[in-house]
């Protein structure tokens, strides 16, 4: 933050376009080239690893530097490589071939990382399953993907086991940290590679040789859809590798915008609280850490007090997830007890964030706030936002990275709208997945000539900054007037007492629907319904003011991807009689 303040008066030193030109110049780390993907010329990063096997071999060069920390377990990159190589060899010996689906269902553990890379270096397609799913939902993911192998922890296998007869394609299950007795096809993962503390004793061997190409299929990541069964987004090696330099580009752009030289690469420690089955943690986080040799700390469950203990003890440089995590750290009554000065960045996404949160991260934690936009279908990162750009445009998701394009289209998808107009956001670039697994109709509806139709309502400004206005399905229409729920939410978030909120539509006999809100207040804070309504009324048109506000004693329910489950909140307004 010292550099930020010293350069503030001269910021920005260069425009976004000039920063991109400087960073992507010929011979630079972020140089781009054009390749054909599915018959379409596409800008890509020139200097990324071509595939997972190359990335894993690169990670071994970090040697004894810690790759993961989980509770008292510490795994170095060398140890992690040995475990990946050993498990990959075992999978191949048991018949796992290129294109086979290998599912992973476990909490964030060192074994999760090993399982994912052991499968993908063989050319198999990894299927990370939502660890929060019920047994029925997990069985759906296994059946839909046709997974022949499952790597799971005991809790997930206990949910899946009753559905075993529904999964004829599943021939082998490796269970980590099992206490209960296992029966075929389940066996202990430790019988194959040992526990993390034993991985150093594994043989020093290379990865099995496999013919891999950048656009080979590598993953099926299930969407967090709120209606019907989730769809499996079919990703490629290139999709994931793109995020390595997209993340680096975003950081570099920050320094160039300040007029500062790029710093030398430095080892960083990150506290990850986002599940690894989420594209943000897996693609935007893990891929970059593997390439850079950073250390990732996993928690069994996020709690503010233990998180602060970890930040102080391990000198954590970055953390985040969703805005509520940032609020919990900022508002915790015991925050003063801990030295959080190592924090350099707090990044989050998945939900609107209040401009006040952006300012408080910078002022109270002396850390750089960071945000961005992406989705499962874009393998995470499309836009990035941080530092002074974020402080100056706290309601934006940032500009796209250099290899990505954005446009705003009309509702029919036929006409591109002018700068400043609100419409559906479309995205294009080497991070966009091939389509949906075994769903040709859904693929045709969502993916159009290399573009993905996001379902987000957005606008772009003259410099290319993206402003997500709402999910198309979350927009309310009150008597013909459009109400963007995120616009109202941002106003509520700006109230000093509000740390979490959601705006939903409640039925109205003549108007169709009206806005209502659910809020969670900061510890010790007070606010009334009338006070919050007046707060919104002073800042927005009267028709956008929530007609009813309910208070939640807890942070609002979210799915594993950080999205507020608005359907679950509608029950709070069943007592309301429509006019």
Buried (B, 14 or more C-beta within 10 A) or exposed (E): EEEBEEBEEEBBBBEBEEBBEBBBEEEBBBBBEEBEBEEEEBBBBBBBBBBBBBBBBBBBEBEEBBBBBBEEEBBBBBBBBBBBBBBBBBBBEEEBEEEBBBBBBBBBBBBBBBBBBBBBBBBBBBBBBBBBBEBEBBBBBBBBBBBBBBBBBBBBBBBBBEBBEEBEEBBBBBBBBBEEEBEEBBBBBBEBBBBBEEBEEBEEEEBBEBEBEBBBBBBBBBBBEBEEEBBBBBBBBBBBBBBBBBBBBBBBBBBBBBEBEBEEEEEBBBBBBBBBBBBBBBBBBBBBBBBBBBBBBBBEEBEBBEBBEBBBEBEBBBBBBBBBBBBBBBBBEEBEEBEBEBBBBBBBBBBBBBBBBBBBBBEEBBBBBBBBBBBBBBBBBBBBBBBBBBBEBBBBBBBBBBBBBBBBBEEEBEEEBEEEEBBBBBBBBBBBBBBBBBBEEBBEEBBEEBBBBBBBBBBBEEEBBBBBBBBBEBBBEBEEEBBBBBBBBBBBBBBEBBBBBBBBBBEBEEBBBBBBBBBBBBEEEEBEBEEBBEBBBEBBEEBBBBBBBBBBEEBBBBBBBBBBEBEBBBEBBEEBEEE
